[in-house]
Amino acid sequence: MGSPEERRQARVRLPQLRLDELLEELQARLDAARGTRDRVHSLLEAVLSVGRELDLEQALHSIVQAAAVLVDAEYAALGVIGPDGTRLSAFLTVGVADEQIAAIGHFPEGHGILGELIRRPEPLRLAKISEHSASYGFPAHHPPMNTFLGVPIRVRDQVFGNLYLTEKRGGAQFDEEDESVLATLAVAAGVAIDNARLYEESRLRERWLRASAEITHSLMSGSTRGEVLGLIAERAREITGAALAVVAVPMPDTDSLTVELAIGEGAEAHRGLVLPRDDSLMGRAFTGAAPVTSDDVARDERVASGPPRFAGLGPAVAVPIGTGDSVRGVALLVRAAGRTAFAEKETEPLQAFAAQASVAMELADRRRDAEQIAVLQDRDRIARDLHDLAIQRLFATGMTLQSAGRFIEHPEASERVLRAVDDLDETIKIIRSTIFGLRSHTDAAGPSLRSRAVRAVGEAAPVLGFAPSVRMEGLLDTHVPKAVADHVMAVLSEALTNIARHAHAGRADVVLETDGHEVRLTVADDGVGVPAEGRRSGLRNMAERAEQLGGAMELTGPPGGGTSLVWRAPVADGA
């Protein structure tokens, strides 16, 4: 039992122990309250920081950075769900170095644990990622990750994306409080994203309106069709963030489109290209009179065959110029590889913008028609004046001289007067021939060189087993006389026939161009080349045609194999 003193000391120690326990509990609660206060303060700061951002990309970066700080996670990411609702279209990370990202490769598309939140947009907390049934491991060079916390971000009741947090510092587990804090941040993030998107859309509308006003001013000031189309393509490329803009128009007397304008990355490879209407990305937009999109134009089967021309490029949209039955062409916009695909909210203003291109082309056609009518009317006036005034006066003068000749007795003088009358008659014939030329309209000049070349290539496709690519540049129908054009067509047909018979090729490229001084035809293939032995009468005929016109022909074997035929002949300036 102990002595009375010991019992008294024990009674004194018991309240002291209880008091120490109470003080420790109070201190713990104070620390917890202080920690909760600090965390709430940090959460409020994060919400305010996120809400201040109006640029969408900056807002997303602020959200993922704030999430990592609030739950003390080593790694954080924000995945944006794509338009199809099943994959991630963008992925922003915190904690992973750029070198690691480059080594890992393409960002996740939403498989495994990441896809679990896409399929079930609810908070998900895991002590070990690998133990979940949806997990199937990490790619090479990926940092090790065990603990996991994910929450969805909703914008106006629609899931915009997900926040992913891994590896809580200190080896601890994510708890309910972490989940609650992150869920609160996700709500604020949804509001911030909505505000940023609305601000972005308003700025985008403002830019479209400014561009429309600029183009309207250009139209009203009498700019040429090419200038207005170039302005439209450039502004559309700038506003949509495209790397390349291409405009194609229908080619008369054919079922093909020809690229009239190309600006931006790789534009040179597109200028003058001839594309089929039914079997190409731009052709489908033209025939369907509706936008056609592609997630990756470099791998799209709807892109017409020919040399690779979309290297480093990705998402694309082809928009018809005009509506319904009055489609006058197609505009193609292509973004760099890795950029986001064109969404419907982007194609709608593009269609309205492309309608202005249709107006530009309509005005240009009307101006050309008006100028042509003015020229024809002036020709008619000149012809009428020549007939009514010049011929009548010359005829009267001739009659007077002829009458006066009878009164001239000197034989030599009489002969000269009669000779002058004959000269007047010849002059009248020349003027009448000129009048006939002025009044005859040369609309029935026959098919143009462009349409003849496209038709010849199209007719050769079944024999070749593939459709050759065609590119044309310069004023071929203006600068190349018909006689030279006939030689060009004969050489083109012979070259394609030779490829079909002897080359065993899988691809052929035809380039027809003129600079106003000479016409140049290049026909290249990837076949077996020209054999050392064999008949060369066709090649000799093509060379003789060039020499006959003062030109030349070259036949070479490129390093990559195949054959390249270059045939050139001079043309008269302005012929």
C-alpha positions as CSV (number, residue, x, y, z in Angstrom):
1,M,0.0,0.0,0.0
2,G,3.0,2.3,0.7
3,S,3.4,5.0,3.2
4,P,1.0,7.8,3.6
5,E,3.5,10.2,2.0
6,E,3.8,8.0,-1.1
7,R,0.0,7.7,-1.4
8,R,-0.2,11.5,-1.2
9,Q,2.4,12.0,-3.9
10,A,0.7,9.5,-6.2
11,R,-2.6,11.5,-5.8
12,V,-0.7,14.7,-6.8
13,R,1.0,13.1,-9.8
14,L,-2.3,11.7,-11.3
15,P,-3.9,15.1,-11.9
16,Q,-0.6,16.4,-13.3
17,L,-0.4,13.5,-15.8
18,R,-4.0,14.2,-16.9
19,L,-3.2,17.9,-17.2
20,D,-0.1,17.1,-19.3
21,E,-2.3,14.8,-21.6
22,L,-4.9,17.6,-21.9
23,L,-2.2,20.1,-22.7
24,E,-0.7,17.9,-25.3
25,E,-4.1,17.2,-26.8
26,L,-4.8,20.9,-26.8
27,Q,-1.5,21.6,-28.5
28,A,-2.2,19.0,-31.1
29,R,-5.6,20.5,-31.8
30,L,-4.1,24.0,-32.0
31,D,-1.5,22.7,-34.4
32,A,-4.2,21.0,-36.5
33,A,-6.3,24.2,-36.4
34,R,-3.3,26.2,-37.4
35,G,-2.5,23.7,-40.2
36,T,-6.1,23.8,-41.3
37,R,-6.0,27.6,-41.3
38,D,-2.8,27.6,-43.3
39,R,-4.2,25.1,-45.7
40,V,-7.4,27.0,-46.1
41,H,-5.3,30.2,-46.6
42,S,-3.2,28.4,-49.3
43,L,-6.4,27.1,-51.0
44,L,-7.9,30.6,-51.1
45,E,-4.6,31.9,-52.5
46,A,-4.6,29.2,-55.1
47,V,-8.2,29.9,-56.1
48,L,-7.5,33.6,-56.4
49,S,-4.3,32.9,-58.4
50,V,-6.1,30.6,-60.8
51,G,-9.1,32.9,-61.2
52,R,-6.9,35.9,-62.2
53,E,-5.7,34.1,-65.4
54,L,-7.5,35.0,-68.6
55,D,-5.2,33.2,-71.0
56,L,-6.5,29.6,-71.1
57,E,-3.1,27.9,-71.4
58,Q,-1.7,30.0,-68.5
59,A,-4.8,29.2,-66.4
60,L,-4.2,25.5,-67.0
61,H,-0.6,25.8,-65.9
62,S,-1.6,27.7,-62.8
63,I,-4.2,25.0,-61.9
64,V,-1.8,22.1,-62.1
65,Q,1.0,24.0,-60.2
66,A,-1.5,25.0,-57.4
67,A,-2.7,21.4,-57.1
68,A,0.8,20.1,-56.6
69,V,1.5,22.6,-53.8
70,L,-1.8,22.1,-52.0
71,V,-1.5,18.4,-51.5
72,D,2.3,18.3,-51.3
73,A,2.6,16.0,-54.4
74,E,5.9,15.5,-56.2
75,Y,4.2,15.1,-59.6
76,A,1.1,16.7,-60.9
77,A,-0.7,16.7,-64.3
78,L,-3.8,18.0,-66.0
79,G,-5.3,16.0,-68.8
80,V,-7.7,17.8,-71.2
81,I,-10.3,15.4,-72.6
82,G,-10.6,15.6,-76.4
83,P,-13.8,16.2,-78.5
84,D,-14.5,12.5,-78.7
85,G,-14.7,12.2,-74.9
86,T,-12.5,9.1,-74.8
87,R,-9.0,10.4,-75.2
88,L,-6.8,13.1,-73.8
89,S,-6.0,15.9,-76.3
90,A,-3.5,17.8,-74.1
91,F,-1.4,16.9,-71.1
92,L,0.3,19.4,-68.8
93,T,2.8,18.3,-66.2
94,V,4.6,19.5,-63.1
95,G,7.6,17.8,-61.5
96,V,8.8,15.9,-64.6
97,A,11.9,17.4,-66.3
98,D,11.9,18.3,-70.0
99,E,14.6,15.7,-70.6
100,Q,12.4,13.0,-69.0
101,I,9.4,14.1,-71.0
102,A,11.5,13.8,-74.2
103,A,12.7,10.4,-73.3
104,I,9.2,9.1,-72.4
105,G,7.8,10.2,-75.8
106,H,4.3,11.1,-76.7
107,F,2.1,12.4,-73.9
108,P,-0.5,9.9,-72.5
109,E,-3.8,9.5,-74.4
110,G,-5.9,8.3,-71.5
111,H,-5.3,4.6,-71.0
112,G,-4.8,2.8,-67.7
113,I,-5.5,4.7,-64.5
114,L,-5.8,8.0,-66.5
115,G,-8.5,6.5,-68.6
116,E,-10.3,5.3,-65.4
117,L,-11.2,8.9,-64.5
118,I,-12.3,9.6,-68.1
119,R,-14.7,6.6,-67.9
120,R,-15.8,7.3,-64.3
121,P,-15.4,11.0,-63.6
122,E,-15.3,10.7,-59.8
123,P,-12.4,11.3,-57.3
124,L,-10.0,8.3,-57.1
125,R,-7.5,7.8,-54.4
126,L,-5.0,4.9,-54.4
127,A,-2.2,3.7,-52.0
128,K,-0.5,1.9,-54.9
129,I,-1.2,2.5,-58.6
130,S,0.0,-0.9,-59.7
131,E,-2.6,-2.7,-57.5
132,H,-5.5,-1.2,-59.4
133,S,-7.1,-3.4,-62.1
134,A,-6.9,-0.7,-64.7
135,S,-3.1,-0.2,-64.3
136,Y,-0.8,-1.8,-66.9
137,G,2.5,-0.2,-66.0
138,F,4.5,2.9,-67.2
139,P,6.5,3.5,-70.4
140,A,10.3,3.4,-70.4
141,H,12.1,6.2,-68.7
142,H,9.0,7.1,-66.7
143,P,9.7,8.0,-63.0
144,P,8.4,5.5,-60.4
145,M,5.0,6.4,-59.0
146,N,2.9,4.7,-56.3
147,T,0.4,6.9,-54.4
148,F,-2.3,8.5,-56.6
149,L,-5.1,11.1,-56.3
150,G,-7.3,12.1,-59.2
151,V,-10.3,14.4,-59.4
152,P,-12.3,15.5,-62.5
153,I,-12.7,19.2,-63.5
154,R,-16.1,20.2,-64.7
155,V,-17.0,23.2,-66.8
156,R,-20.8,23.9,-66.9
157,D,-21.6,20.3,-65.9
158,Q,-19.4,18.9,-68.6
159,V,-16.1,17.2,-67.8
160,F,-13.3,19.3,-69.2
161,G,-10.4,17.2,-67.9
162,N,-8.8,15.6,-64.9
163,L,-6.2,16.5,-62.2
164,Y,-3.7,13.7,-61.5
165,L,-1.5,13.9,-58.4
166,T,1.1,11.2,-57.5
167,E,3.8,10.6,-54.9
168,K,2.9,12.6,-51.8
169,R,6.1,13.9,-50.3
170,G,7.5,12.2,-47.2
171,G,6.2,8.8,-48.2
172,A,2.7,9.6,-46.8
173,Q,-0.6,8.6,-48.3
174,F,-3.1,11.0,-49.8
175,D,-6.0,11.3,-47.3
176,E,-9.6,12.5,-47.3
177,E,-8.5,16.1,-46.5
178,D,-6.3,16.1,-49.6
179,E,-9.1,14.8,-51.7
180,S,-11.5,17.5,-50.3
181,V,-8.9,20.3,-50.9
182,L,-8.3,19.1,-54.5
183,A,-12.0,18.8,-55.2
184,T,-12.5,22.4,-54.0
185,L,-9.6,23.5,-56.3
186,A,-11.2,21.6,-59.2
187,V,-14.5,23.6,-58.8
188,A,-12.5,26.9,-58.8
189,A,-10.5,25.6,-61.8
190,G,-13.8,24.9,-63.7
191,V,-14.9,28.5,-63.2
192,A,-11.5,29.8,-64.2
193,I,-11.3,27.7,-67.3
194,D,-14.8,28.8,-68.3
195,N,-13.9,32.5,-67.9
196,A,-10.7,32.0,-69.9
197,R,-12.5,30.2,-72.7
198,L,-15.2,33.0,-72.8
199,Y,-12.5,35.6,-72.9
200,E,-10.6,33.7,-75.6
201,E,-13.7,33.3,-77.7
202,S,-14.5,37.1,-77.4
203,R,-11.0,38.0,-78.5
204,L,-11.3,35.5,-81.3
205,R,-14.5,37.0,-82.5
206,E,-12.9,40.4,-82.3
207,R,-10.0,39.3,-84.5
208,W,-12.4,37.7,-87.1
209,L,-14.4,41.0,-87.2
210,R,-11.3,43.1,-87.7
211,A,-10.1,40.8,-90.4
212,S,-13.5,40.9,-92.1
213,A,-13.5,44.7,-92.1
214,E,-10.0,44.7,-93.6
215,I,-11.0,42.4,-96.4
216,T,-14.2,44.3,-97.0
217,H,-12.2,47.5,-97.4
218,S,-9.8,45.7,-99.8
219,L,-12.8,44.4,-101.8
220,M,-14.3,47.9,-102.1
221,S,-11.0,49.5,-103.0
222,G,-10.7,47.5,-106.2
223,S,-7.9,45.1,-105.2
224,T,-7.3,42.2,-107.5
225,R,-8.7,38.7,-106.9
226,G,-5.2,37.4,-106.1
227,E,-4.5,40.2,-103.6
228,V,-7.8,39.6,-101.8
229,L,-7.4,35.8,-101.7
230,G,-3.9,36.2,-100.4
231,L,-5.1,38.5,-97.6
232,I,-7.9,36.1,-96.7
233,A,-5.5,33.2,-96.5
234,E,-3.0,35.1,-94.5
235,R,-5.5,36.3,-91.9
236,A,-7.2,32.9,-91.6
237,R,-3.7,31.3,-91.1
238,E,-2.8,33.9,-88.4
239,I,-6.1,33.7,-86.4
240,T,-6.3,29.9,-86.4
241,G,-2.6,29.4,-85.6
242,A,-2.1,27.4,-88.8
243,A,1.3,26.9,-90.3
244,L,0.1,26.5,-93.9
245,A,-2.8,28.0,-95.9
246,V,-3.8,26.7,-99.4
247,V,-6.5,27.9,-101.8
248,A,-7.6,25.7,-104.7
249,V,-10.1,26.5,-107.5
250,P,-11.8,24.3,-110.1
251,M,-10.0,23.9,-113.4
252,P,-12.2,24.5,-116.4
253,D,-13.1,21.6,-118.6
254,T,-11.8,19.1,-116.0
255,D,-12.9,17.3,-112.8
256,S,-9.9,18.6,-111.0
257,L,-8.9,21.4,-108.6
258,T,-5.7,23.5,-109.1
259,V,-3.9,25.2,-106.2
260,E,-4.0,28.9,-107.0
261,L,-2.4,30.2,-103.8
262,A,-0.3,28.7,-100.9
263,I,1.4,30.6,-98.1
264,G,3.3,29.4,-95.0
265,E,5.3,26.3,-94.2
266,G,6.1,24.2,-97.3
267,A,4.0,26.4,-99.5
268,E,6.3,25.9,-102.5
269,A,5.4,22.2,-102.7
270,H,1.7,23.0,-103.1
271,R,1.7,25.8,-105.6
272,G,0.2,24.7,-109.0
273,L,-0.8,21.2,-107.8
274,V,-3.7,19.6,-109.5
275,L,-6.0,17.6,-107.2
276,P,-8.9,15.3,-108.0
277,R,-12.3,16.5,-106.8
278,D,-13.6,13.1,-105.7
279,D,-10.5,11.5,-104.1
280,S,-8.8,14.3,-102.1
281,L,-9.3,16.1,-98.8
282,M,-9.9,19.4,-100.5
283,G,-12.0,17.8,-103.3
284,R,-14.4,16.3,-100.7
285,A,-14.9,19.7,-99.1
286,F,-15.6,21.2,-102.6
287,T,-18.1,18.5,-103.8
288,G,-19.8,18.3,-100.4
289,A,-19.9,22.0,-99.8
290,A,-19.0,21.4,-96.1
291,P,-15.9,21.5,-94.0
292,V,-13.8,18.4,-93.8
293,T,-11.3,17.9,-91.0
294,S,-8.3,15.7,-90.4
295,D,-6.4,14.9,-87.2
296,D,-3.2,14.2,-89.0
297,V,-3.0,15.3,-92.7
298,A,0.4,13.8,-93.1
299,R,-1.1,10.3,-92.7
300,D,-4.6,10.9,-94.1
301,E,-5.5,8.6,-96.9
302,R,-7.7,11.3,-98.4
303,V,-4.7,13.4,-99.3
304,A,-4.0,13.1,-103.0
305,S,-0.9,11.1,-104.1
306,G,2.4,12.8,-104.9
307,P,5.6,13.9,-103.3
308,P,5.4,14.3,-99.5
309,R,4.4,17.8,-98.8
310,F,3.0,17.8,-95.2
311,A,6.2,17.0,-93.3
312,G,6.0,18.4,-89.7
313,L,2.3,19.2,-90.1
314,G,-0.7,17.6,-88.4
315,P,-4.4,18.8,-87.9
316,A,-6.1,20.3,-90.9
317,V,-9.5,21.6,-92.1
318,A,-10.7,22.1,-95.7
319,V,-13.4,24.8,-95.9
320,P,-15.5,25.4,-99.1
321,I,-15.4,28.9,-100.5
322,G,-19.0,29.7,-101.1
323,T,-22.2,27.7,-100.3
324,G,-24.5,25.2,-101.9
325,D,-24.2,25.1,-105.7
326,S,-22.0,28.3,-105.8
327,V,-18.8,26.8,-104.3
328,R,-16.0,28.5,-106.1
329,G,-13.0,26.8,-104.4
330,V,-11.6,25.4,-101.2
331,A,-9.3,26.8,-98.5
332,L,-7.1,24.4,-96.6
333,L,-5.6,25.3,-93.2
334,V,-3.0,23.0,-91.6
335,R,-1.5,23.3,-88.1
336,A,1.9,22.0,-87.0
337,A,2.2,18.4,-85.8
338,G,1.2,18.0,-82.1
339,R,-1.2,21.0,-82.1
340,T,-4.9,20.6,-81.3
341,A,-7.4,19.5,-84.0
342,F,-9.8,22.0,-85.5
343,A,-13.0,22.1,-83.4
344,E,-16.5,22.9,-84.7
345,K,-16.4,26.3,-82.9
346,E,-13.4,27.2,-85.1
347,T,-14.9,25.9,-88.4
348,E,-18.0,28.0,-88.1
349,P,-16.3,31.4,-88.3
350,L,-14.0,30.0,-90.9
351,Q,-17.0,29.2,-93.1
352,A,-18.3,32.8,-92.8
353,F,-14.8,34.1,-93.5
354,A,-14.4,31.9,-96.5
355,A,-17.7,33.3,-97.9
356,Q,-15.8,36.6,-98.3
357,A,-13.4,34.8,-100.5
358,S,-16.3,33.8,-102.6
359,V,-17.4,37.4,-102.8
360,A,-13.9,38.4,-103.8
361,M,-13.9,35.9,-106.6
362,E,-17.3,36.9,-107.7
363,L,-16.3,40.6,-107.9
364,A,-13.1,39.8,-109.7
365,D,-15.1,37.8,-112.3
366,R,-17.6,40.6,-112.7
367,R,-14.8,43.2,-113.1
368,R,-13.2,40.9,-115.7
369,D,-16.5,40.5,-117.6
370,A,-17.1,44.3,-117.4
371,E,-13.6,45.0,-118.8
372,Q,-14.0,42.4,-121.5
373,I,-17.4,43.9,-122.5
374,A,-15.8,47.3,-122.6
375,V,-13.0,46.0,-124.8
376,L,-15.6,44.3,-127.1
377,Q,-17.7,47.4,-127.2
378,D,-14.7,49.5,-128.1
379,R,-13.8,47.1,-130.9
380,D,-17.3,47.3,-132.2
381,R,-17.1,51.1,-132.2
382,I,-13.8,51.1,-134.0
383,A,-15.1,48.6,-136.5
384,R,-18.2,50.7,-137.1
385,D,-16.2,53.9,-137.5
386,L,-13.8,52.2,-139.9
387,H,-16.7,50.8,-141.9
388,D,-18.9,53.9,-141.9
389,L,-16.2,56.5,-142.2
390,A,-12.8,55.3,-143.4
391,I,-14.0,52.8,-146.0
392,Q,-16.6,55.0,-147.4
393,R,-14.2,57.9,-147.8
394,L,-11.5,55.7,-149.3
395,F,-14.1,54.2,-151.7
396,A,-15.3,57.7,-152.7
397,T,-11.7,58.9,-153.2
398,G,-11.0,55.8,-155.4
399,M,-14.1,56.5,-157.5
400,T,-13.0,60.1,-157.9
401,L,-9.5,59.2,-159.0
402,Q,-10.9,56.5,-161.4
403,S,-13.2,59.1,-163.0
404,A,-10.4,61.7,-163.2
405,G,-8.1,59.2,-164.9
406,R,-10.2,59.4,-168.1
407,F,-9.3,63.1,-168.5
408,I,-5.6,62.6,-168.1
409,E,-3.9,62.4,-171.5
410,H,-0.4,61.7,-170.3
411,P,0.0,57.9,-170.3
412,E,2.4,57.7,-167.4
413,A,0.3,60.0,-165.2
414,S,-2.9,58.0,-166.1
415,E,-1.1,54.8,-165.1
416,R,-0.1,56.2,-161.8
417,V,-3.6,57.3,-161.0
418,L,-5.0,53.8,-161.8
419,R,-2.2,52.3,-159.7
420,A,-3.3,54.5,-156.8
421,V,-6.9,53.3,-157.3
422,D,-5.7,49.7,-157.1
423,D,-3.8,50.5,-153.8
424,L,-7.0,52.1,-152.4
425,D,-8.9,48.9,-153.2
426,E,-6.2,46.8,-151.5
427,T,-6.3,49.1,-148.5
428,I,-10.1,48.7,-148.3
429,K,-9.7,44.9,-148.3
430,I,-7.2,45.1,-145.4
431,I,-9.5,47.4,-143.4
432,R,-12.5,45.1,-144.0
433,S,-10.4,42.1,-142.8
434,T,-9.4,44.1,-139.7
435,I,-13.1,44.9,-139.1
436,F,-14.0,41.2,-139.4
437,G,-11.2,40.4,-136.9
438,L,-12.4,43.0,-134.4
439,R,-16.0,41.7,-134.6
440,S,-15.2,38.0,-134.4
441,H,-15.1,36.7,-130.8
442,T,-12.4,34.1,-130.3
443,D,-14.3,32.1,-127.6
444,A,-14.0,28.9,-129.5
445,A,-10.2,28.7,-129.3
446,G,-10.3,25.1,-128.1
447,P,-9.3,23.5,-124.8
448,S,-6.5,25.2,-122.8
449,L,-3.1,23.7,-122.3
450,R,-3.8,23.2,-118.6
451,S,-7.0,21.2,-119.2
452,R,-5.4,19.2,-122.0
453,A,-2.5,18.2,-119.7
454,V,-4.8,17.2,-116.9
455,R,-6.9,15.1,-119.3
456,A,-3.9,13.4,-120.7
457,V,-2.6,12.5,-117.2
458,G,-6.1,11.2,-116.2
459,E,-6.3,9.0,-119.4
460,A,-2.8,7.6,-118.6
461,A,-3.7,6.6,-115.0
462,P,-5.5,3.3,-115.8
463,V,-2.6,2.2,-117.9
464,L,0.0,3.2,-115.3
465,G,-2.0,1.6,-112.5
466,F,-1.8,4.8,-110.4
467,A,-2.6,8.5,-110.7
468,P,0.5,10.7,-111.3
469,S,0.8,13.9,-109.4
470,V,0.5,17.1,-111.4
471,R,1.7,20.6,-110.7
472,M,1.4,23.6,-113.1
473,E,2.8,27.1,-112.6
474,G,2.8,30.2,-114.7
475,L,0.5,31.6,-117.4
476,L,0.5,28.5,-119.5
477,D,-2.7,29.3,-121.4
478,T,-1.4,32.9,-122.1
479,H,2.3,32.6,-122.8
480,V,2.4,29.2,-124.6
481,P,1.2,29.4,-128.3
482,K,-1.0,26.6,-129.6
483,A,1.8,25.3,-131.9
484,V,4.2,24.9,-128.9
485,A,1.3,23.5,-126.7
486,D,0.7,20.8,-129.3
487,H,4.4,19.7,-129.0
488,V,4.2,19.8,-125.2
489,M,1.1,17.5,-125.3
490,A,2.8,15.1,-127.7
491,V,5.9,14.9,-125.4
492,L,3.8,14.4,-122.3
493,S,1.8,11.6,-123.8
494,E,4.9,9.9,-125.1
495,A,6.7,10.2,-121.7
496,L,3.7,8.7,-119.8
497,T,3.5,5.9,-122.3
498,N,7.2,5.1,-121.8
499,I,6.7,4.9,-118.1
500,A,3.7,2.6,-118.5
501,R,5.6,0.3,-120.9
502,H,9.1,0.2,-119.5
503,A,9.6,1.8,-116.1
504,H,7.7,-0.6,-113.8
505,A,7.1,2.5,-111.6
506,G,4.9,3.0,-108.6
507,R,4.8,6.8,-108.8
508,A,5.2,9.6,-111.4
509,D,5.3,13.3,-111.0
510,V,4.4,15.8,-113.8
511,V,5.4,19.5,-113.6
512,L,4.4,21.9,-116.4
513,E,5.6,25.5,-116.0
514,T,6.4,28.7,-117.8
515,D,8.1,32.0,-116.9
516,G,7.0,33.8,-120.1
517,H,10.3,33.0,-121.9
518,E,10.2,29.2,-122.1
519,V,7.9,26.3,-121.3
520,R,9.3,23.5,-119.3
521,L,7.9,20.0,-118.9
522,T,9.3,17.6,-116.2
523,V,8.2,14.0,-116.0
524,A,9.8,12.0,-113.2
525,D,9.2,8.4,-112.0
526,D,10.6,6.0,-109.5
527,G,11.0,3.1,-111.9
528,V,13.9,1.0,-113.1
529,G,15.4,3.8,-115.3
530,V,16.2,3.8,-119.0
531,P,17.8,0.5,-120.1
532,A,21.2,0.7,-121.7
533,E,20.0,-1.2,-124.7
534,G,16.7,-0.8,-126.4
535,R,14.7,1.3,-128.8
536,R,15.0,5.0,-128.4
537,S,12.9,6.3,-131.2
538,G,10.4,7.9,-128.9
539,L,13.1,9.7,-127.0
540,R,14.7,10.8,-130.2
541,N,11.3,12.2,-131.5
542,M,10.8,14.2,-128.2
543,A,14.4,15.6,-128.5
544,E,13.8,16.6,-132.2
545,R,10.6,18.4,-131.2
546,A,12.5,20.5,-128.7
547,E,15.3,21.2,-131.2
548,Q,12.8,22.1,-133.9
549,L,11.5,24.9,-131.6
550,G,15.0,26.0,-130.5
551,G,14.8,24.1,-127.1
552,A,16.4,21.0,-125.6
553,M,15.6,17.8,-123.7
554,E,17.5,16.3,-120.8
555,L,17.2,12.7,-119.5
556,T,18.8,11.9,-116.2
557,G,18.7,9.2,-113.5
558,P,18.3,10.8,-110.0
559,P,20.3,9.4,-107.1
560,G,17.2,7.9,-105.6
561,G,16.5,5.8,-108.7
562,G,14.0,6.2,-111.6
563,T,14.1,8.6,-114.5
564,S,13.7,12.4,-114.8
565,L,12.8,13.9,-118.3
566,V,13.1,17.7,-118.7
567,W,11.8,19.1,-122.0
568,R,12.0,22.8,-122.6
569,A,11.2,25.1,-125.5
570,P,11.1,29.0,-125.9
571,V,7.9,30.8,-126.2
572,A,7.2,34.3,-127.5
573,D,6.7,36.9,-124.7
574,G,3.0,37.6,-124.4
575,A,2.1,35.1,-127.1
